[in-house]
Amino acid sequence: MNIQTIIVYLIIIIALSRILYNLYKIIRNTDGPCGSCSGCSIKKELIKKKRKSWFKRIFSGL
């Protein structure tokens, strides 16, 4: 093996590990589509709607 092949393999390994790490972060993100942003008004609307729908599901059978 020459030095160019080793460098290419290292670059491929680094790129694949970065891709896998980013996929892991995306999969583990449970905050929804907004991620960890807390200042967005859209996220506040989504949370409000989620709470209302949860409340309706709980108390709709009464």
C-alpha positions in Angstrom: 0.0 0.0 0.0 1.2 3.4 -0.8 0.6 6.6 1.1 -2.1 7.8 -1.2 -4.3 4.7 -0.6 -3.9 5.1 3.2 -4.9 8.8 3.0 -7.9 7.9 0.9 -9.0 5.2 3.3 -8.6 7.6 6.2 -10.7 10.3 4.5 -13.4 7.7 3.8 -13.4 6.4 7.4 -13.6 10.0 8.8 -16.5 10.9 6.4 -18.4 7.7 7.2 -18.0 8.2 10.9 -19.2 11.8 10.6 -22.3 10.7 8.7 -23.1 8.0 11.2 -22.7 10.4 14.1 -25.0 12.9 12.5 -27.6 10.2 11.8 -27.4 9.1 15.4 -28.0 12.7 16.6 -31.0 13.0 14.2 -32.5 9.7 15.4 -31.9 10.5 19.1 -33.4 14.0 18.8 -36.8 13.8 20.5 -37.6 17.5 20.4 -39.3 17.3 17.1 -38.5 19.1 13.9 -37.2 22.3 15.7 -34.4 20.6 17.5 -33.4 22.4 20.7 -34.4 25.9 19.5 -36.6 27.5 22.1 -37.2 31.0 20.6 -39.3 30.0 17.6 -43.0 30.9 17.6 -43.7 27.9 15.4 -42.4 25.5 18.1 -44.5 27.2 20.7 -47.6 26.7 18.5 -46.8 23.1 18.0 -46.4 22.5 21.7 -49.7 24.3 22.4 -51.5 22.2 19.9 -50.0 19.0 21.3 -51.2 19.9 24.8 -54.7 20.7 23.5 -54.9 17.4 21.6 -53.7 15.5 24.6 -56.3 17.2 26.8 -59.0 16.4 24.3 -58.0 12.7 24.1 -58.0 12.4 27.9 -61.3 14.1 28.5 -63.3 13.3 25.3 -64.6 10.0 26.7 -66.2 11.6 29.8 
